[in-house]
Amino acid sequence: MQTRFSAERVMDAPAEVVYHLISDYSEHHRDHPEGFLPDAFSDMVVERGGVGHGTVVRFSSKMGGRKQTMTASITETQPGRVLVEAGEGVVTTFTVEPEGSQRARVRFDTVFDFGGVTGLMVRLFAPGMLRPIYAEEMDRLERHAKAHPALAPTRAEVPVVAAAPALVAVGM
């Protein structure tokens, strides 16, 4: 049984900074207070990689008074825009789209896929438990993004300027 939950917000921060924070598990996903994760997520350990595609993380989440440890693999279906965090029975897609040069539309889409009683319990209770957790995570993410320095352009973004031909004086 699949249960979907989404949260979306326009943030007053550049899309590239917001995506950088989301994709950098080594630095910005740290437990409270250094990173943007709320208290519902703890014990973050990077098992492989650390930034973007190929990263594997282990963390604990606490919902409804129950703490559960998960392992998730990270892929980037559209690098710089869409990151997917997939664990056993739970997949969260983070989408970041520019809204002008200094704002970003950020969306979290989570799909739970559990059968039986667990699937029914998730369907009944997860949306109500996730709503405040995702609201806090987005608040913290926006605060971190506003405080983060602008990112240097990547090599692909730096304009290439053709050199002007040199003028050579020819003796007369």
N, C-alpha and C positions, 0 to 999 in steps of 0.2 A: 504494500500500500504506500503510495507516494503522497507526501505532504509538502507543499511549497510555501515558502515565506519570503517576502521581499521587503526591502527598505530602500528609500531613495532620498537624496538631498542634493541641493545645489550648494556648493561650498565656496567661500570667498578665498580661494587659493588656486594657483595654477594647476592644471590637470597633470602636468609632468611631475610636479612635486608630490601631489597626492598619490599618483601611481608609484612613484619611487618609494614612498613610505610603506605602501601596501606590499610591494614586491620584495622589500629588504627585511627578511626574517631575522637576519643576524643582528641588526641594529635597532630597528624601529618597532618590532613586535614584542619587545621585552615586556616583562610583567610590570605592573604598576610600581612606581610612578615614571620610570624612564621611557616607556613606550606608550603607544596609543591603545593598547588592549585594556578593556575594563577588568574589574576584579573577577568576573565570571570565568575568565581564562587565566590559567596560571601554569607554572612549571614548564615553560616553553624551552624545548631543547631542539637545536638544529642538528639533525642526524647526518645530513648530506647537503652540500651546496651552501645556500644561505641567501642568495638573491635570485628570485625569479625561477624560470624553468629548470626543472631537475632537482629543486630543493625538496627535502623530506624533513618534516618536523613532527615532534611529539609534544603534546600539551594536554593539560587537564581542562575540562570545562565543568562548570557547576550550574545546573539548572534545577529548580524545584527542590533544592536541598541535597541533590544527588551529584556526586563528583564522579566523572568518567574520564579516563585517559584515552586519547585518540592518537593515531599516526595518520598524517596526511601527506600526499604527494602533490607537488605544485607543477602546473603547466601554464604556459602563456599561449592561449589560442590566438590572440592578437597582441603581440608584445607592445608594451606602452599603453595598452587600452583595456585588455581583458585578461584576467588571471583567474585560474581555477584551482581550488583547494579541495582535493578529493580524499576522503577517508572512508572507512567501512560504514556504509549505509548513509553517509552524509556528503553532499557535494555543495560547496559554496562558490559562486561565481562573482567576482568583483569586477565591475565595469566602471571605467572612468572616461568621461567624454568632456572635451573642452567646451566651455560656454564663454566664448571670448578669450582674451589672453590671460585674465586673472581670476577666472572662476571655473569650477568643474562640477559636472553632474556625476554623482557617485551613486552606484546601485549595488546592493548586496542581494543576491538571489540564492537561497538555500533550499535544497531538495533533500528531504529525508526519505529513505526507502527501507522501511522495516515492515515485516509481516506480523500477523497474529496480534496478540495483546499489546506488544510494544508499538506496533504500527498504529493501533487505535489510540493508545495513550499519547503518542506523539501528535497525532492529528487533533486530539482534543486540547492538549495543553501547551505544545511547543510554541504556537504563534503568540499566545499571551505572555509566555516567559521570554521569548526572543525580542519582542517589541522594545522593552526598556533596555535590554542589553545592547541591541543594535543602535538605539538612539544614543546611548552613552558612548559606544564605540565611534559613532560618527561625530559626536561632539569632540571627543578626544582627538580623533584623526584630524578634524578641521583645525583645532588649536595647534597641534603639532605642525601641520602644513603651513599655517600662518607664521609660525616661529622659525620654520626651516629656511635656510638661505636659498636663493634662487639657484637652480641647477645650471651648470655650464652646458652650452649646446653640445650635442654629440657630434662626432665627425661628419655624419650624414647631414646635420643641420647647418654646419658652417658653410657659408657661401664661398664658392671657389671664384677667385678673381683672377682673370687671365692677366698675365704680366704684359705691360705695354712694350712694344718693341723698342729696343735701345736706339737712341739716336747716336750716330757715329759721325763725327766731323771728318770730312775727307779733305786732306790738304789740297790746296789749289795752287 
